[in-house]
Amino acid sequence: MSDERTQDRVGRRFAGRVVIVTGASREPSIGRATAMRVGREGASVVVNAREAGPLAEAERALAEAGIPVVAVRGSMEEEATAQRIVEAAGAAFGRLDGVVNTVGGNRFLGSPRTMTRSELLETIELNTWGPVALVQRAIEGGLGAGGAVVNVSSGTVRKTTPKMIAYAAGKAALDAITRTLARDLATLGIRVNAVAPGFTRTDGTRSMWAPDDGAVAARNLPLGRLTRAEDIAAACAFLLSDDAMQITGCVLDVDGGNHLQGGGWTPMTDPTIQGRTG
């Protein structure tokens, strides 16, 4: 189903609502696709990223699509960024209804035998503290009953992915944070869930799918198609919406069935792809 047909089917679930999306600049990316998806369904959006150029381009694209948008530059590793994002939402739109945390990353890629303490701890912090800090500031800034948070986790938590020990640990911690926040914030009427992508067609993974347009990756997925950023965005939008009003503390796999394969194929184990990771 095309994005346009999907939009027609779901309508404007976020009319009058305000949603923050971090990591929303590059194209394609989960953050940018999510901002576009909820915006086309009626939301005003506050987008964040580190780099000024790509962030400005994303802001232009959203505005040209008729979406009310404010962009806030800054790294989620900096303490002041979360506060500035929430303040921008309040100043521009006067309310806050949803938060999507897509920022994460990996400080180490290789054998666990060579990983340092700092590489592990920095990766865990990169994938956990930004989402926690933003949720804290969001609640102070008005996120309350009826609000929702979606964290972007990873399928590496449930698969034995070679070379990804630090990243898997960071996302496993994020899953635990998601469930614990869901229990705690339920008393405020706020739902907290996560989406766990598998290998996804984004700017960050371009070197692994661009040479063959994702053909190898697609052949190794049960559903036979490489996951797109828009697929993850659709799941994020669902979990933010009232369609998911009885769902909290969930980690939703959106990976074309990759999680069904246990410790089997990943881009990191396929020799035809390994040589192109760059």
C-alpha positions in Angstrom: 0.0 0.0 0.0 1.4 3.4 -1.0 2.1 6.1 1.6 -0.7 8.2 0.0 -3.3 5.4 0.3 -2.3 4.7 3.9 -2.7 8.4 4.7 -6.2 8.4 3.2 -7.1 5.4 5.3 -5.9 6.6 8.7 -7.0 10.2 8.2 -5.8 13.0 10.5 -5.2 11.1 13.8 -3.0 13.9 15.2 -5.0 17.0 14.3 -4.3 19.6 17.0 -1.5 17.7 18.5 2.2 18.5 18.9 4.9 15.9 18.5 8.7 16.1 19.1 10.9 13.9 16.9 14.6 13.7 17.5 17.1 12.7 14.9 14.8 13.9 12.1 17.1 15.5 9.5 18.6 13.1 7.1 16.9 11.5 4.1 16.0 8.7 4.4 15.9 8.4 8.1 13.4 7.0 10.7 13.1 10.4 12.4 12.4 12.4 9.3 9.9 9.8 8.0 8.1 9.8 11.3 8.0 13.6 11.4 6.5 13.6 7.9 4.0 10.9 8.7 2.6 12.4 11.9 2.6 15.9 10.2 0.6 14.7 7.3 -1.8 13.3 9.7 -2.3 16.7 11.3 0.4 17.1 13.9 2.6 20.2 14.4 6.1 18.9 14.8 9.3 19.9 16.5 12.3 18.3 14.8 15.8 18.0 16.1 19.2 17.0 14.7 22.9 17.9 15.2 23.8 19.2 11.8 22.5 22.6 10.6 22.3 21.9 6.9 20.3 18.6 6.9 18.1 20.0 9.7 17.3 23.1 7.7 16.5 21.0 4.6 14.2 18.7 6.6 12.4 21.8 8.0 11.9 23.1 4.5 10.5 19.8 3.3 8.1 19.6 6.2 7.0 23.2 5.7 6.5 22.6 1.9 4.2 19.7 2.8 2.1 22.1 4.8 3.2 20.9 8.2 3.7 23.4 11.0 7.3 22.8 12.0 10.0 24.2 14.3 13.6 22.9 14.1 15.9 22.8 17.1 19.6 22.1 16.4 21.6 20.2 19.1 23.1 16.9 20.1 21.0 14.8 22.5 24.3 14.1 24.3 24.3 17.7 25.5 22.3 18.3 28.7 20.7 21.6 27.5 19.3 20.2 24.2 16.3 18.4 25.7 15.2 21.6 27.5 15.6 23.7 24.4 13.4 21.3 22.4 10.6 21.3 24.9 10.8 25.0 25.3 10.5 25.4 21.5 7.4 23.2 21.4 5.8 25.3 24.1 6.7 28.7 22.6 5.6 27.7 19.0 2.6 25.5 19.7 1.6 25.9 23.3 1.3 22.2 24.1 3.0 18.8 23.9 1.3 15.5 23.1 4.0 13.1 21.9 7.7 12.3 21.9 9.6 10.1 19.4 13.2 9.3 20.4 15.1 8.1 17.4 18.7 9.2 18.3 21.1 6.4 19.1 24.3 5.0 17.9 27.3 2.8 18.4 30.8 3.6 19.8 32.2 0.2 19.1 32.1 -2.3 16.2 34.1 -5.5 16.6 35.0 -8.4 18.8 34.0 -8.2 22.5 37.6 -9.3 23.2 38.8 -5.9 22.1 36.1 -3.6 23.5 37.1 -1.0 26.1 35.1 0.0 29.1 34.6 3.5 27.7 33.3 2.2 24.4 30.7 0.1 26.2 29.6 2.8 28.7 29.5 5.6 26.1 27.4 3.4 23.8 24.9 2.6 26.5 24.7 6.3 27.5 24.2 7.4 23.9 21.2 5.1 23.5 19.6 5.7 26.9 20.2 9.1 28.5 18.9 11.3 25.7 15.5 9.6 25.7 15.2 9.7 29.5 16.3 13.4 29.7 13.8 14.3 26.9 10.9 12.5 28.7 11.8 14.2 31.9 11.8 17.7 30.3 8.6 16.8 28.3 6.7 16.1 31.4 7.8 19.3 33.0 6.8 21.0 29.7 3.2 19.7 29.7 3.2 16.1 28.4 0.5 14.5 30.5 -2.7 12.4 30.3 -3.3 11.2 26.8 0.4 11.7 25.9 2.6 9.1 24.4 6.3 8.3 24.0 7.9 6.0 21.4 11.6 5.0 21.6 13.4 3.5 18.7 15.2 0.4 19.8 16.7 -2.4 17.7 16.3 -6.0 16.8 19.9 -6.6 17.8 18.6 -7.0 21.4 17.0 -10.4 20.5 19.5 -11.5 17.9 23.1 -12.6 18.3 24.5 -10.0 15.9 28.3 -10.3 15.5 30.4 -7.1 16.3 27.4 -5.3 17.9 27.8 -6.1 21.6 27.9 -2.5 22.7 25.0 -1.4 20.6 22.9 -4.4 21.6 23.6 -3.7 25.3 22.6 -0.1 24.8 19.3 -0.9 23.1 18.6 -3.7 25.7 18.9 -1.0 28.4 16.5 1.2 26.4 14.0 -1.6 26.2 14.2 -1.9 30.0 13.8 1.8 30.4 10.8 1.8 28.1 9.0 -0.8 30.2 9.9 0.8 33.5 8.8 4.2 32.3 5.6 2.7 31.0 4.7 1.4 34.4 5.7 4.6 36.2 4.1 7.1 33.8 0.9 5.2 33.5 -0.1 7.0 36.7 0.1 10.2 34.7 -1.9 8.8 31.8 1.2 8.7 29.5 1.9 5.6 27.4 5.5 4.5 26.6 6.4 2.0 23.9 9.3 1.2 21.6 9.8 0.1 18.0 12.6 -2.4 17.2 13.7 -2.1 13.6 15.8 -4.6 11.8 18.1 -3.7 9.0 16.4 -0.6 7.5 16.9 1.5 4.4 18.3 4.7 5.9 21.0 7.2 5.2 23.1 5.6 8.0 23.0 2.1 6.4 23.3 3.4 2.8 26.7 1.7 2.3 25.1 -1.7 3.0 22.0 -1.4 0.7 22.9 1.1 -2.0 25.2 -1.1 -4.2 22.4 -3.5 -5.0 19.5 -1.4 -3.9 18.9 -3.8 -1.0 18.4 -6.9 -3.1 20.6 -9.2 -1.0 19.0 -8.0 2.2 15.5 -8.4 0.8 16.1 -12.0 -0.2 17.2 -12.9 3.3 14.0 -11.6 5.0 10.9 -13.7 5.4 8.7 -11.0 3.8 11.1 -10.5 1.0 11.4 -6.7 1.1 13.9 -4.4 2.8 12.4 -2.4 5.6 12.0 1.3 4.8 12.1 4.2 7.1 8.5 4.8 6.3 7.6 1.3 7.7 9.1 2.3 11.0 7.4 5.7 10.9 4.0 4.0 10.4 4.6 1.9 13.5 5.7 4.9 15.5 2.6 6.8 14.4 0.3 3.9 15.4 1.9 3.7 18.9 1.5 7.5 19.3 -2.1 7.5 18.3 -5.3 6.7 20.1 -5.5 3.5 18.0 -2.9 2.2 20.5 -4.5 3.7 23.6 -4.4 0.3 25.5 -0.8 -0.4 24.5 2.0 0.5 26.8 5.4 -1.1 27.7 5.5 -2.8 24.3 8.5 -3.4 22.1 7.2 -3.9 18.6 9.4 -5.7 16.0 9.2 -4.0 12.5 11.8 -5.9 10.5 10.2 -8.0 7.7 10.3 -11.1 10.0 14.1 -10.9 10.6 13.5 -11.6 14.3 12.1 -15.0 13.4 15.6 -16.1 12.2 17.3 -16.2 15.6 21.0 -15.7 15.2 20.8 -16.2 11.5 21.4 -13.8 8.6 22.2 -10.1 9.2 24.0 -7.6 7.0 27.0 -8.0 9.3 27.3 -11.8 8.6 26.8 -11.7 4.8 30.2 -11.7 3.1 28.6 -10.0 0.0 27.7 -7.0 2.2 30.4 -7.0 4.8 33.0 -5.8 2.3 30.8 -2.7 1.5 30.2 -1.4 5.0 32.9 1.3 4.6 
